[in-house]
Amino acid sequence: MNRFTLAHVSDLHLPFEPRLTLRQRFSKRQLSALSWRRRRHLHRPEILDALAADVRAAAVDHVVVTGDITNFSLPAEFRQAAAWLAALAPAGALSLVPGNHDALVPVAAAEGLGLWSGWTRSAEGWPYTHRLGDLALIGLDSALPTAPLLARGRLGVEQLQRLERILVAEGAAGRVRIVALHHPPAAGAIGWRKALADRQALADVLRRAGAELVLHGHARDARLDALPGPVEPIPCLCVPSSSALPSRHDQGARWHRLVFAAGDEGRVEVEVRRWSTEAGAFVAAGRYHLCLPRAAAPRPEPLARV
């Protein structure tokens, strides 16, 4: 494997002041607007500016965004987010998956997620596979409109079946398989109201087919969980909001720089970059190595009958 560097950011909640129509007020958007009034001081434009500058200065090869880029799923928000993402990384160097705030209510593709299709590119729909040298980044869509006060996700049978086929094929090709989604797949990572409804079905797929790494957002704190794999546990890494000030609810903005290096196929180096209110910038907050699981041994061919 050649050296390859990923930036993992999540839950950007790009600031946007909503002007809701009367019809839009009679929807889940109204609740989000009320919530935004309480939290808009936490997701700061200066942190987002510093985040973009820090990611670009790190000279990463690819950026992965694990959802909640918007707040209200308004068409103007999707357009604003598209411009922000295009400025963050060059074409072909960014992949994203949507979060629950990006699917707050049903929105026509031409005014919503379709505006981000350049970063979810796939001829076959979800999940997509973006091959990045010896890496295979597999993006899942867990976002869907839900009832008020819920932020749950769901993948569905069809997406899970296709995921298993992709994982098997990419594993057979010898690629490092990185699965990205918004909702946490680990048990107990988040409360029922915000959880992935078919988490166990996803865990079953990963246990059978295997993967080398799972990336997600949605949780308020950074997390490192272990998911059962066919041979060894699969590391599951969460980055909290990359734009939030530290508070009693939020750990504070951070992003992860993941380095996959030649000659070190069994490990990935993780550098934590966190927002420092004192420095007014993102600073190094630690570095560690994750051991990636070994691939399952090939099954022996059955002996021929004589």
Protein Blocks (a to p, Z undefined) as FASTA:
>chain_A
ZZddddddehklpacdddddfklmmcfklmmmmmmmmmmmmmcfklmmmmmmmmmmnopa
bdcdeejkbmnopaklmmmmmmmmmmmpcghiaccdddfklmmbacdfklmmmmmmmmmg
cfklpaddddehjaccddddfbdcddehiacdcebjmlmmmmmmmmmmmmmnopacdddd
fbdcbghkacfklmcfklmmmmmmmmmnopabdcdehiabdcddddddfkbccddddddd
fkbccdfkbgbjcdddddddehilmbccdddddddfklopacdebdcddddddddddddd
ddddZZ
